[in-house]
Amino acid sequence: TIEEFAKRDINVSDKYKVNNTYIEIDNTCTSKQKEEIKDLFENVNNKWPFLLELSGKISFLSYNNFYRIWAKQVGYTAVGITTFPIEYQKAAIANIDVSCDSIKTAAVHEMFHRYDYNYALNHGKLLSEEQEAINLYNKYRSSYYNRPFRQYAYTSSAEFLAEAYKYYYYTYIEYDKNEAEDNYPNDVKTFVEKHLTNK
């Protein structure tokens, strides 16, 4: 909520804008993490700029600051969160917090939640609420031994798609052997590619 963002007490060392998105970095994040964040957003803006066309802010916080702010709402296992201060109006203003310890795991995942929300502004429902998305989610959720993504993906269709987009990005757009999914399902790949060009 807006209230959480007003009470943050974060010392920001780096702040810049990429496309329409503001990036800020906690001063306790390391130089290596700051460089990783910079590289990530250069690559995303060059290859998937639609993820950064939305207004809002993405904050990268130290582990301690992330859980100081969010532990009561999300517990101690989450590494990113997306909040929407303006609910389903004409403009998508979404803010994201990500732990500096989980940049690649969480950043693209959370950016998809912003994209999902923006889709709802244009189509009246979230992309993750479309029947085609729900069918994919149900298919892989019900097949415990044929789950292509990490277990968190099977908590909701929104989390399933956020993971699908994240793994797609690191498998087909910006290959990273530590984040890629070698057995990425063809039906999910088709869905993601369809909605990359039909936003």
Residue, then its C-alpha position, 0 to 999 in steps of 0.5 A: t500500500i501507499e502507507e508502506f512506501a511512506k514509512r520505508d526509511i530507506n537510504v537510496s544510493d542510486k536512482y535512475k529512470v529506464n523507459n517509464t520506470y524509476i529504479e532505486i537501489d538501497n545503499t546497502c546493496t553491493s557494487k556487484q548487485k548494483e551492476e547486475i541490476k543495471d545490466l538487467f534493465e539495459n537488457v530488458n529495455n532492449k529486448w522486452p521494453f513493454l515491461l518498462e513502459l508502465s509508470g511506477k518504481i522498482s526498488f531494490l532493497s537489502y535483505n534486512n530492509f525488505y523483510r523489515i518492511w514486508a515480513k508482516q504481509v508476506g512472511y520470510t520466504a518472499v523475495g519480491i512484491t508488487t503493489f498497486p496504489i491505484e486500483y484498475q483505473k486509466a493508468a497502471i501505477a505499480n511499485i515493486d520491491v525486490s531483495c538485492d539478494s534475489i535480483k534475477t529470481a524476482a525482478v522479471h517475475e514481479m515486472f510480469h505482475r505489473y504487465d498482468y495488471n496493465y493487461a486488465l486495464n485494457h481488457g477488463k481482466l488480468l491475463s492470468e484470469e483468461q481461460e487459456a491461462i487458467n487451463l495451462y495453470n490447471k494442467y501443470r498444477s494437477s500433474y505433480y511430476n510434470r511441473p516445469f517451474r518451481q513449486y511457487a508457480y502452482t499457488s495461483s494462475a497469476e504466479f504461474l504466468a509470472e514464473a512462465y514469463k520469467y523462465y521464458y525470458y532467461t531461456y529464450i531472450e537473455y539466456d542464463k543457464n542458472e535461471a533457464e528452463d531446459n524443458y520449457p513446455n511448448d504450449v506455455k511457450t506458444f501462450v507467452e509468445k502470443h501475448l508478447t505481440n498481442k498486448 
